[in-house]
Amino acid sequence: MQEKEYQLNDVVQMKKPHPCGENRWKIIRMGMDIRIKCEGCGHSVLIPRKKFNSKMKKVLVKAEEE
């Protein structure tokens, strides 16, 4: 299986949209768990990395590299 490439501050699309209707999420913390923030309402969710990998569809916007 191909490992998905993502990093801090990327905007990703998940398989299911948030209840507010938005399907764009920003990665705001990475570690054993990944915290993502809804771009629509600002709600943040902490997800285990394994679950995040299975539920993420694609990276929409890559973070600027310094």
PDB file of N, CA, C, O and CB in Angstrom:
ATOM      1  N   MET A   1       0.846  -1.201   0.000  1.00  0.00           N
ATOM      2  CA  MET A   1       0.000   0.000   0.000  1.00  0.00           C
ATOM      3  C   MET A   1       0.882   1.252   0.000  1.00  0.00           C
ATOM      4  O   MET A   1       1.890   1.315   0.703  1.00  0.00           O
ATOM      5  CB  MET A   1      -0.957   0.005   1.234  1.00  0.00           C
ATOM      6  N   GLN A   2       0.489   2.232  -0.790  1.00  0.00           N
ATOM      7  CA  GLN A   2       1.265   3.465  -0.892  1.00  0.00           C
ATOM      8  C   GLN A   2       0.987   4.371   0.306  1.00  0.00           C
ATOM      9  O   GLN A   2      -0.164   4.614   0.670  1.00  0.00           O
ATOM     10  CB  GLN A   2       0.941   4.201  -2.207  1.00  0.00           C
ATOM     11  N   GLU A   3       2.075   4.866   0.913  1.00  0.00           N
ATOM     12  CA  GLU A   3       1.939   5.776   2.064  1.00  0.00           C
ATOM     13  C   GLU A   3       1.591   7.172   1.557  1.00  0.00           C
ATOM     14  O   GLU A   3       2.219   7.674   0.625  1.00  0.00           O
ATOM     15  CB  GLU A   3       3.255   5.812   2.917  1.00  0.00           C
ATOM     16  N   LYS A   4       0.598   7.790   2.168  1.00  0.00           N
ATOM     17  CA  LYS A   4       0.187   9.134   1.753  1.00  0.00           C
ATOM     18  C   LYS A   4       1.158  10.164   2.306  1.00  0.00           C
ATOM     19  O   LYS A   4       1.596  10.062   3.452  1.00  0.00           O
ATOM     20  CB  LYS A   4      -1.253   9.444   2.225  1.00  0.00           C
ATOM     21  N   GLU A   5       1.494  11.155   1.490  1.00  0.00           N
ATOM     22  CA  GLU A   5       2.440  12.195   1.883  1.00  0.00           C
ATOM     23  C   GLU A   5       1.665  13.417   2.394  1.00  0.00           C
ATOM     24  O   GLU A   5       0.874  14.009   1.659  1.00  0.00           O
ATOM     25  CB  GLU A   5       3.366  12.584   0.688  1.00  0.00           C
ATOM     26  N   TYR A   6       1.895  13.779   3.633  1.00  0.00           N
ATOM     27  CA  TYR A   6       1.294  14.982   4.208  1.00  0.00           C
ATOM     28  C   TYR A   6       2.219  15.503   5.285  1.00  0.00           C
ATOM     29  O   TYR A   6       3.054  14.769   5.814  1.00  0.00           O
ATOM     30  CB  TYR A   6      -0.128  14.695   4.783  1.00  0.00           C
ATOM     31  N   GLN A   7       2.065  16.782   5.607  1.00  0.00           N
ATOM     32  CA  GLN A   7       2.899  17.394   6.639  1.00  0.00           C
ATOM     33  C   GLN A   7       2.093  18.458   7.366  1.00  0.00           C
ATOM     34  O   GLN A   7       0.935  18.713   7.036  1.00  0.00           O
ATOM     35  CB  GLN A   7       4.189  18.005   6.028  1.00  0.00           C
ATOM     36  N   LEU A   8       2.721  19.075   8.362  1.00  0.00           N
ATOM     37  CA  LEU A   8       2.072  20.096   9.169  1.00  0.00           C
ATOM     38  C   LEU A   8       1.612  21.258   8.289  1.00  0.00           C
ATOM     39  O   LEU A   8       2.332  21.660   7.375  1.00  0.00           O
ATOM     40  CB  LEU A   8       3.023  20.598  10.270  1.00  0.00           C
ATOM     41  N   ASN A   9       0.448  21.788   8.546  1.00  0.00           N
ATOM     42  CA  ASN A   9      -0.181  22.924   7.850  1.00  0.00           C
ATOM     43  C   ASN A   9      -0.683  22.612   6.445  1.00  0.00           C
ATOM     44  O   ASN A   9      -1.078  23.531   5.728  1.00  0.00           O
ATOM     45  CB  ASN A   9       0.790  24.051   7.767  1.00  0.00           C
ATOM     46  N   ASP A  10      -0.682  21.346   6.025  1.00  0.00           N
ATOM     47  CA  ASP A  10      -1.315  20.974   4.762  1.00  0.00           C
ATOM     48  C   ASP A  10      -2.827  21.023   4.946  1.00  0.00           C
ATOM     49  O   ASP A  10      -3.331  20.800   6.047  1.00  0.00           O
ATOM     50  CB  ASP A  10      -0.853  19.555   4.292  1.00  0.00           C
ATOM     51  N   VAL A  11      -3.546  21.314   3.869  1.00  0.00           N
ATOM     52  CA  VAL A  11      -5.003  21.255   3.877  1.00  0.00           C
ATOM     53  C   VAL A  11      -5.379  19.962   3.161  1.00  0.00           C
ATOM     54  O   VAL A  11      -5.002  19.751   2.008  1.00  0.00           O
ATOM     55  CB  VAL A  11      -5.657  22.529   3.184  1.00  0.00           C
ATOM     56  N   VAL A  12      -6.126  19.094   3.852  1.00  0.00           N
ATOM     57  CA  VAL A  12      -6.469  17.784   3.302  1.00  0.00           C
ATOM     58  C   VAL A  12      -7.984  17.625   3.171  1.00  0.00           C
ATOM     59  O   VAL A  12      -8.764  18.346   3.793  1.00  0.00           O
ATOM     60  CB  VAL A  12      -5.895  16.666   4.184  1.00  0.00           C
ATOM     61  N   GLN A  13      -8.368  16.662   2.346  1.00  0.00           N
ATOM     62  CA  GLN A  13      -9.779  16.320   2.177  1.00  0.00           C
ATOM     63  C   GLN A  13      -9.986  14.949   2.803  1.00  0.00           C
ATOM     64  O   GLN A  13      -9.230  14.014   2.539  1.00  0.00           O
ATOM     65  CB  GLN A  13     -10.208  16.332   0.658  1.00  0.00           C
ATOM     66  N   MET A  14     -11.013  14.841   3.631  1.00  0.00           N
ATOM     67  CA  MET A  14     -11.328  13.569   4.263  1.00  0.00           C
ATOM     68  C   MET A  14     -12.435  12.876   3.461  1.00  0.00           C
ATOM     69  O   MET A  14     -13.091  13.505   2.631  1.00  0.00           O
ATOM     70  CB  MET A  14     -11.756  13.776   5.750  1.00  0.00           C
ATOM     71  N   LYS A  15     -12.638  11.584   3.714  1.00  0.00           N
ATOM     72  CA  LYS A  15     -13.646  10.828   2.973  1.00  0.00           C
ATOM     73  C   LYS A  15     -15.065  11.317   3.275  1.00  0.00           C
ATOM     74  O   LYS A  15     -15.923  11.349   2.394  1.00  0.00           O
ATOM     75  CB  LYS A  15     -13.529   9.344   3.301  1.00  0.00           C
ATOM     76  N   LYS A  16     -15.297  11.700   4.541  1.00  0.00           N
ATOM     77  CA  LYS A  16     -16.625  12.200   4.919  1.00  0.00           C
ATOM     78  C   LYS A  16     -16.513  13.671   5.309  1.00  0.00           C
ATOM     79  O   LYS A  16     -15.562  14.053   5.990  1.00  0.00           O
ATOM     80  CB  LYS A  16     -17.229  11.363   6.094  1.00  0.00           C
ATOM     81  N   PRO A  17     -17.468  14.505   4.890  1.00  0.00           N
ATOM     82  CA  PRO A  17     -17.426  15.921   5.287  1.00  0.00           C
ATOM     83  C   PRO A  17     -17.800  16.111   6.755  1.00  0.00           C
ATOM     84  O   PRO A  17     -18.424  15.245   7.369  1.00  0.00           O
ATOM     85  CB  PRO A  17     -18.367  16.744   4.405  1.00  0.00           C
ATOM     86  N   HIS A  18     -17.409  17.257   7.303  1.00  0.00           N
ATOM     87  CA  HIS A  18     -17.767  17.634   8.670  1.00  0.00           C
ATOM     88  C   HIS A  18     -19.263  17.953   8.696  1.00  0.00           C
ATOM     89  O   HIS A  18     -19.802  18.363   7.668  1.00  0.00           O
ATOM     90  CB  HIS A  18     -16.912  18.863   9.171  1.00  0.00           C
ATOM     91  N   PRO A  19     -19.949  17.784   9.815  1.00  0.00           N
ATOM     92  CA  PRO A  19     -21.381  18.111   9.888  1.00  0.00           C
ATOM     93  C   PRO A  19     -21.729  19.545   9.462  1.00  0.00           C
ATOM     94  O   PRO A  19     -22.868  19.809   9.078  1.00  0.00           O
ATOM     95  CB  PRO A  19     -21.863  17.892  11.291  1.00  0.00           C
ATOM     96  N   CYS A  20     -20.752  20.483   9.525  1.00  0.00           N
ATOM     97  CA  CYS A  20     -21.031  21.857   9.094  1.00  0.00           C
ATOM     98  C   CYS A  20     -21.080  21.956   7.568  1.00  0.00           C
ATOM     99  O   CYS A  20     -21.475  22.991   7.030  1.00  0.00           O
ATOM    100  CB  CYS A  20     -19.966  22.820   9.651  1.00  0.00           C
ATOM    101  N   GLY A  21     -20.680  20.882   6.862  1.00  0.00           N
ATOM    102  CA  GLY A  21     -20.747  20.869   5.398  1.00  0.00           C
ATOM    103  C   GLY A  21     -19.405  21.043   4.704  1.00  0.00           C
ATOM    104  O   GLY A  21     -19.302  20.814   3.499  1.00  0.00           O
ATOM    105  N   GLU A  22     -18.385  21.440   5.437  1.00  0.00           N
ATOM    106  CA  GLU A  22     -17.048  21.671   4.851  1.00  0.00           C
ATOM    107  C   GLU A  22     -16.264  20.356   4.804  1.00  0.00           C
ATOM    108  O   GLU A  22     -16.394  19.520   5.698  1.00  0.00           O
ATOM    109  CB  GLU A  22     -16.257  22.744   5.674  1.00  0.00           C
ATOM    110  N   ASN A  23     -15.459  20.179   3.768  1.00  0.00           N
ATOM    111  CA  ASN A  23     -14.649  18.962   3.647  1.00  0.00           C
ATOM    112  C   ASN A  23     -13.165  19.297   3.537  1.00  0.00           C
ATOM    113  O   ASN A  23     -12.387  18.475   3.053  1.00  0.00           O
ATOM    114  CB  ASN A  23     -15.093  18.142   2.428  1.00  0.00           C
ATOM    115  N   ARG A  24     -12.756  20.497   3.980  1.00  0.00           N
ATOM    116  CA  ARG A  24     -11.343  20.905   3.980  1.00  0.00           C
ATOM    117  C   ARG A  24     -10.872  20.980   5.424  1.00  0.00           C
ATOM    118  O   ARG A  24     -11.492  21.642   6.256  1.00  0.00           O
ATOM    119  CB  ARG A  24     -11.138  22.284   3.250  1.00  0.00           C
ATOM    120  N   TRP A  25      -9.772  20.297   5.712  1.00  0.00           N
ATOM    121  CA  TRP A  25      -9.221  20.239   7.062  1.00  0.00           C
ATOM    122  C   TRP A  25      -7.760  20.632   7.012  1.00  0.00           C
ATOM    123  O   TRP A  25      -7.046  20.249   6.085  1.00  0.00           O
ATOM    124  CB  TRP A  25      -9.390  18.830   7.680  1.00  0.00           C
ATOM    125  N   LYS A  26      -7.305  21.395   8.002  1.00  0.00           N
ATOM    126  CA  LYS A  26      -5.899  21.796   8.094  1.00  0.00           C
ATOM    127  C   LYS A  26      -5.234  20.983   9.202  1.00  0.00           C
ATOM    128  O   LYS A  26      -5.767  20.877  10.306  1.00  0.00           O
ATOM    129  CB  LYS A  26      -5.763  23.334   8.369  1.00  0.00           C
ATOM    130  N   ILE A  27      -4.059  20.406   8.902  1.00  0.00           N
ATOM    131  CA  ILE A  27      -3.314  19.647   9.900  1.00  0.00           C
ATOM    132  C   ILE A  27      -2.595  20.651  10.797  1.00  0.00           C
ATOM    133  O   ILE A  27      -1.735  21.398  10.330  1.00  0.00           O
ATOM    134  CB  ILE A  27      -2.298  18.644   9.228  1.00  0.00           C
ATOM    135  N   ILE A  28      -2.947  20.671  12.089  1.00  0.00           N
ATOM    136  CA  ILE A  28      -2.343  21.655  12.988  1.00  0.00           C
ATOM    137  C   ILE A  28      -1.420  21.028  14.025  1.00  0.00           C
ATOM    138  O   ILE A  28      -0.719  21.749  14.734  1.00  0.00           O
ATOM    139  CB  ILE A  28      -3.422  22.434  13.688  1.00  0.00           C
ATOM    140  N   ARG A  29      -1.404  19.680  14.129  1.00  0.00           N
ATOM    141  CA  ARG A  29      -0.487  19.012  15.062  1.00  0.00           C
ATOM    142  C   ARG A  29      -0.235  17.599  14.567  1.00  0.00           C
ATOM    143  O   ARG A  29      -1.156  16.899  14.146  1.00  0.00           O
ATOM    144  CB  ARG A  29      -1.062  18.994  16.515  1.00  0.00           C
ATOM    145  N   MET A  30       1.033  17.187  14.623  1.00  0.00           N
ATOM    146  CA  MET A  30       1.370  15.829  14.215  1.00  0.00           C
ATOM    147  C   MET A  30       2.208  15.147  15.289  1.00  0.00           C
ATOM    148  O   MET A  30       3.069  15.771  15.909  1.00  0.00           O
ATOM    149  CB  MET A  30       2.120  15.836  12.872  1.00  0.00           C
ATOM    150  N   GLY A  31       1.952  13.883  15.497  1.00  0.00           N
ATOM    151  CA  GLY A  31       2.670  13.069  16.458  1.00  0.00           C
ATOM    152  C   GLY A  31       2.094  11.670  16.351  1.00  0.00           C
ATOM    153  O   GLY A  31       1.822  11.195  15.248  1.00  0.00           O
ATOM    154  N   MET A  32       1.905  11.001  17.484  1.00  0.00           N
ATOM    155  CA  MET A  32       1.218   9.703  17.461  1.00  0.00           C
ATOM    156  C   MET A  32      -0.220   9.912  16.995  1.00  0.00           C
ATOM    157  O   MET A  32      -0.792   9.081  16.289  1.00  0.00           O
ATOM    158  CB  MET A  32       1.250   9.020  18.871  1.00  0.00           C
ATOM    159  N   ASP A  33      -0.788  11.042  17.407  1.00  0.00           N
ATOM    160  CA  ASP A  33      -2.123  11.441  16.968  1.00  0.00           C
ATOM    161  C   ASP A  33      -1.976  12.665  16.075  1.00  0.00           C
ATOM    162  O   ASP A  33      -0.977  13.380  16.149  1.00  0.00           O
ATOM    163  CB  ASP A  33      -3.067  11.738  18.189  1.00  0.00           C
ATOM    164  N   ILE A  34      -2.969  12.899  15.238  1.00  0.00           N
ATOM    165  CA  ILE A  34      -2.957  14.061  14.345  1.00  0.00           C
ATOM    166  C   ILE A  34      -4.165  14.918  14.662  1.00  0.00           C
ATOM    167  O   ILE A  34      -5.293  14.427  14.686  1.00  0.00           O
ATOM    168  CB  ILE A  34      -2.958  13.631  12.843  1.00  0.00           C
ATOM    169  N   ARG A  35      -3.929  16.217  14.909  1.00  0.00           N
ATOM    170  CA  ARG A  35      -5.033  17.149  15.155  1.00  0.00           C
ATOM    171  C   ARG A  35      -5.315  17.889  13.868  1.00  0.00           C
ATOM    172  O   ARG A  35      -4.418  18.478  13.264  1.00  0.00           O
ATOM    173  CB  ARG A  35      -4.702  18.148  16.313  1.00  0.00           C
ATOM    174  N   ILE A  36      -6.585  17.853  13.447  1.00  0.00           N
ATOM    175  CA  ILE A  36      -7.006  18.570  12.250  1.00  0.00           C
ATOM    176  C   ILE A  36      -8.079  19.579  12.631  1.00  0.00           C
ATOM    177  O   ILE A  36      -8.859  19.361  13.558  1.00  0.00           O
ATOM    178  CB  ILE A  36      -7.529  17.590  11.164  1.00  0.00           C
ATOM    179  N   LYS A  37      -8.104  20.686  11.901  1.00  0.00           N
ATOM    180  CA  LYS A  37      -9.036  21.772  12.178  1.00  0.00           C
ATOM    181  C   LYS A  37      -9.917  22.001  10.955  1.00  0.00           C
ATOM    182  O   LYS A  37      -9.412  22.131   9.840  1.00  0.00           O
ATOM    183  CB  LYS A  37      -8.278  23.071  12.564  1.00  0.00           C
ATOM    184  N   CYS A  38     -11.222  22.049  11.159  1.00  0.00           N
ATOM    185  CA  CYS A  38     -12.166  22.281  10.068  1.00  0.00           C
ATOM    186  C   CYS A  38     -11.987  23.704   9.545  1.00  0.00           C
ATOM    187  O   CYS A  38     -11.959  24.657  10.323  1.00  0.00           O
ATOM    188  CB  CYS A  38     -13.634  22.044  10.538  1.00  0.00           C
ATOM    189  N   GLU A  39     -11.867  23.844   8.221  1.00  0.00           N
ATOM    190  CA  GLU A  39     -11.691  25.163   7.608  1.00  0.00           C
ATOM    191  C   GLU A  39     -13.002  25.948   7.589  1.00  0.00           C
ATOM    192  O   GLU A  39     -12.986  27.163   7.391  1.00  0.00           O
ATOM    193  CB  GLU A  39     -11.148  25.017   6.182  1.00  0.00           C
ATOM    194  N   GLY A  40     -14.130  25.278   7.790  1.00  0.00           N
ATOM    195  CA  GLY A  40     -15.420  25.953   7.778  1.00  0.00           C
ATOM    196  C   GLY A  40     -15.768  26.588   9.108  1.00  0.00           C
ATOM    197  O   GLY A  40     -15.940  27.804   9.201  1.00  0.00           O
ATOM    198  N   CYS A  41     -15.873  25.751  10.149  1.00  0.00           N
ATOM    199  CA  CYS A  41     -16.339  26.250  11.447  1.00  0.00           C
ATOM    200  C   CYS A  41     -15.220  26.407  12.477  1.00  0.00           C
ATOM    201  O   CYS A  41     -15.438  27.019  13.523  1.00  0.00           O
ATOM    202  CB  CYS A  41     -17.388  25.324  11.996  1.00  0.00           C
ATOM    203  N   GLY A  42     -14.032  25.871  12.205  1.00  0.00           N
ATOM    204  CA  GLY A  42     -12.915  26.024  13.129  1.00  0.00           C
ATOM    205  C   GLY A  42     -12.828  24.950  14.204  1.00  0.00           C
ATOM    206  O   GLY A  42     -11.955  25.022  15.069  1.00  0.00           O
ATOM    207  N   HIS A  43     -13.712  23.958  14.173  1.00  0.00           N
ATOM    208  CA  HIS A  43     -13.690  22.872  15.155  1.00  0.00           C
ATOM    209  C   HIS A  43     -12.460  21.993  14.918  1.00  0.00           C
ATOM    210  O   HIS A  43     -12.139  21.683  13.771  1.00  0.00           O
ATOM    211  CB  HIS A  43     -14.994  22.024  15.074  1.00  0.00           C
ATOM    212  N   SER A  44     -11.766  21.587  15.994  1.00  0.00           N
ATOM    213  CA  SER A  44     -10.595  20.725  15.818  1.00  0.00           C
ATOM    214  C   SER A  44     -10.854  19.342  16.409  1.00  0.00           C
ATOM    215  O   SER A  44     -11.570  19.192  17.399  1.00  0.00           O
ATOM    216  CB  SER A  44      -9.351  21.359  16.472  1.00  0.00           C
ATOM    217  N   VAL A  45     -10.253  18.340  15.776  1.00  0.00           N
ATOM    218  CA  VAL A  45     -10.452  16.943  16.153  1.00  0.00           C
ATOM    219  C   VAL A  45      -9.092  16.268  16.247  1.00  0.00           C
ATOM    220  O   VAL A  45      -8.221  16.491  15.405  1.00  0.00           O
ATOM    221  CB  VAL A  45     -11.373  16.204  15.132  1.00  0.00           C
ATOM    222  N   LEU A  46      -8.910  15.432  17.284  1.00  0.00           N
ATOM    223  CA  LEU A  46      -7.680  14.668  17.462  1.00  0.00           C
ATOM    224  C   LEU A  46      -7.959  13.228  17.035  1.00  0.00           C
ATOM    225  O   LEU A  46      -8.846  12.572  17.583  1.00  0.00           O
ATOM    226  CB  LEU A  46      -7.170  14.735  18.951  1.00  0.00           C
ATOM    227  N   ILE A  47      -7.196  12.739  16.050  1.00  0.00           N
ATOM    228  CA  ILE A  47      -7.409  11.404  15.485  1.00  0.00           C
ATOM    229  C   ILE A  47      -6.111  10.609  15.568  1.00  0.00           C
ATOM    230  O   ILE A  47      -5.045  11.154  15.283  1.00  0.00           O
ATOM    231  CB  ILE A  47      -7.906  11.492  14.011  1.00  0.00           C
ATOM    232  N   PRO A  48      -6.173   9.342  15.948  1.00  0.00           N
ATOM    233  CA  PRO A  48      -4.959   8.508  15.892  1.00  0.00           C
ATOM    234  C   PRO A  48      -4.432   8.451  14.452  1.00  0.00           C
ATOM    235  O   PRO A  48      -5.218   8.434  13.505  1.00  0.00           O
ATOM    236  CB  PRO A  48      -5.252   7.064  16.424  1.00  0.00           C
ATOM    237  N   ARG A  49      -3.116   8.423  14.289  1.00  0.00           N
ATOM    238  CA  ARG A  49      -2.481   8.473  12.962  1.00  0.00           C
ATOM    239  C   ARG A  49      -2.988   7.356  12.041  1.00  0.00           C
ATOM    240  O   ARG A  49      -3.237   7.603  10.861  1.00  0.00           O
ATOM    241  CB  ARG A  49      -0.955   8.373  13.104  1.00  0.00           C
ATOM    242  N   LYS A  50      -3.143   6.146  12.554  1.00  0.00           N
ATOM    243  CA  LYS A  50      -3.594   5.020  11.733  1.00  0.00           C
ATOM    244  C   LYS A  50      -4.999   5.270  11.177  1.00  0.00           C
ATOM    245  O   LYS A  50      -5.272   4.982  10.012  1.00  0.00           O
ATOM    246  CB  LYS A  50      -3.573   3.719  12.553  1.00  0.00           C
ATOM    247  N   LYS A  51      -5.881   5.803  12.016  1.00  0.00           N
ATOM    248  CA  LYS A  51      -7.254   6.103  11.591  1.00  0.00           C
ATOM    249  C   LYS A  51      -7.257   7.261  10.584  1.00  0.00           C
ATOM    250  O   LYS A  51      -8.011   7.247   9.611  1.00  0.00           O
ATOM    251  CB  LYS A  51      -8.144   6.453  12.819  1.00  0.00           C
ATOM    252  N   PHE A  52      -6.400   8.267  10.833  1.00  0.00           N
ATOM    253  CA  PHE A  52      -6.292   9.405   9.918  1.00  0.00           C
ATOM    254  C   PHE A  52      -5.843   8.941   8.534  1.00  0.00           C
ATOM    255  O   PHE A  52      -6.383   9.386   7.521  1.00  0.00           O
ATOM    256  CB  PHE A  52      -5.308  10.454  10.473  1.00  0.00           C
ATOM    257  N   ASN A  53      -4.849   8.040   8.491  1.00  0.00           N
ATOM    258  CA  ASN A  53      -4.342   7.536   7.208  1.00  0.00           C
ATOM    259  C   ASN A  53      -5.428   6.836   6.402  1.00  0.00           C
ATOM    260  O   ASN A  53      -5.457   6.944   5.176  1.00  0.00           O
ATOM    261  CB  ASN A  53      -3.181   6.579   7.441  1.00  0.00           C
ATOM    262  N   SER A  54      -6.319   6.121   7.078  1.00  0.00           N
ATOM    263  CA  SER A  54      -7.376   5.418   6.351  1.00  0.00           C
ATOM    264  C   SER A  54      -8.521   6.346   5.938  1.00  0.00           C
ATOM    265  O   SER A  54      -9.198   6.082   4.944  1.00  0.00           O
ATOM    266  CB  SER A  54      -7.920   4.286   7.203  1.00  0.00           C
ATOM    267  N   LYS A  55      -8.745   7.431   6.689  1.00  0.00           N
ATOM    268  CA  LYS A  55      -9.866   8.322   6.398  1.00  0.00           C
ATOM    269  C   LYS A  55      -9.519   9.514   5.503  1.00  0.00           C
ATOM    270  O   LYS A  55     -10.415  10.186   4.992  1.00  0.00           O
ATOM    271  CB  LYS A  55     -10.428   8.827   7.676  1.00  0.00           C
ATOM    272  N   MET A  56      -8.212   9.781   5.309  1.00  0.00           N
ATOM    273  CA  MET A  56      -7.816  10.900   4.455  1.00  0.00           C
ATOM    274  C   MET A  56      -7.931  10.499   2.986  1.00  0.00           C
ATOM    275  O   MET A  56      -7.517   9.410   2.590  1.00  0.00           O
ATOM    276  CB  MET A  56      -6.370  11.356   4.781  1.00  0.00           C
ATOM    277  N   LYS A  57      -8.502  11.403   2.187  1.00  0.00           N
ATOM    278  CA  LYS A  57      -8.667  11.133   0.761  1.00  0.00           C
ATOM    279  C   LYS A  57      -7.478  11.662  -0.034  1.00  0.00           C
ATOM    280  O   LYS A  57      -6.833  10.909  -0.764  1.00  0.00           O
ATOM    281  CB  LYS A  57      -9.968  11.758   0.245  1.00  0.00           C
ATOM    282  N   LYS A  58      -7.184  12.964   0.107  1.00  0.00           N
ATOM    283  CA  LYS A  58      -6.056  13.548  -0.631  1.00  0.00           C
ATOM    284  C   LYS A  58      -5.640  14.872  -0.010  1.00  0.00           C
ATOM    285  O   LYS A  58      -6.371  15.471   0.779  1.00  0.00           O
ATOM    286  CB  LYS A  58      -6.420  13.751  -2.115  1.00  0.00           C
ATOM    287  N   VAL A  59      -4.429  15.319  -0.394  1.00  0.00           N
ATOM    288  CA  VAL A  59      -3.922  16.621   0.048  1.00  0.00           C
ATOM    289  C   VAL A  59      -4.388  17.653  -0.984  1.00  0.00           C
ATOM    290  O   VAL A  59      -4.107  17.514  -2.175  1.00  0.00           O
ATOM    291  CB  VAL A  59      -2.332  16.619   0.199  1.00  0.00           C
ATOM    292  N   LEU A  60      -5.096  18.679  -0.527  1.00  0.00           N
ATOM    293  CA  LEU A  60      -5.594  19.722  -1.426  1.00  0.00           C
ATOM    294  C   LEU A  60      -4.576  20.839  -1.606  1.00  0.00           C
ATOM    295  O   LEU A  60      -4.313  21.268  -2.729  1.00  0.00           O
ATOM    296  CB  LEU A  60      -6.904  20.297  -0.896  1.00  0.00           C
ATOM    297  N   VAL A  61      -3.998  21.314  -0.496  1.00  0.00           N
ATOM    298  CA  VAL A  61      -3.027  22.411  -0.529  1.00  0.00           C
ATOM    299  C   VAL A  61      -1.809  22.013   0.287  1.00  0.00           C
ATOM    300  O   VAL A  61      -1.924  21.698   1.472  1.00  0.00           O
ATOM    301  CB  VAL A  61      -3.648  23.736   0.015  1.00  0.00           C
ATOM    302  N   LYS A  62      -0.635  22.027  -0.352  1.00  0.00           N
ATOM    303  CA  LYS A  62       0.604  21.727   0.367  1.00  0.00           C
ATOM    304  C   LYS A  62       1.045  22.964   1.133  1.00  0.00           C
ATOM    305  O   LYS A  62       0.864  24.086   0.662  1.00  0.00           O
ATOM    306  CB  LYS A  62       1.721  21.255  -0.610  1.00  0.00           C
ATOM    307  N   ALA A  63       1.623  22.763   2.314  1.00  0.00           N
ATOM    308  CA  ALA A  63       2.150  23.893   3.107  1.00  0.00           C
ATOM    309  C   ALA A  63       3.396  24.434   2.420  1.00  0.00           C
ATOM    310  O   ALA A  63       4.140  23.689   1.782  1.00  0.00           O
ATOM    311  CB  ALA A  63       2.478  23.455   4.582  1.00  0.00           C
ATOM    312  N   GLU A  64       3.617  25.739   2.557  1.00  0.00           N
ATOM    313  CA  GLU A  64       4.806  26.365   1.980  1.00  0.00           C
ATOM    314  C   GLU A  64       6.034  25.829   2.701  1.00  0.00           C
ATOM    315  O   GLU A  64       6.058  25.744   3.929  1.00  0.00           O
ATOM    316  CB  GLU A  64       4.734  27.923   2.081  1.00  0.00           C
ATOM    317  N   GLU A  65       7.039  25.474   1.940  1.00  0.00           N
ATOM    318  CA  GLU A  65       8.268  24.941   2.534  1.00  0.00           C
ATOM    319  C   GLU A  65       9.255  26.062   2.776  1.00  0.00           C
ATOM    320  O   GLU A  65       9.525  26.873   1.890  1.00  0.00           O
ATOM    321  CB  GLU A  65       8.896  23.864   1.632  1.00  0.00           C
ATOM    322  N   GLU A  66       9.799  26.101   4.005  1.00  0.00           N
ATOM    323  CA  GLU A  66      10.765  27.128   4.341  1.00  0.00           C
ATOM    324  C   GLU A  66      12.151  26.653   3.989  1.00  0.00           C
ATOM    325  O   GLU A  66      13.124  27.379   4.195  1.00  0.00           O
ATOM    326  CB  GLU A  66      10.683  27.499   5.818  1.00  0.00           C
TER     327      GLU A  66
END
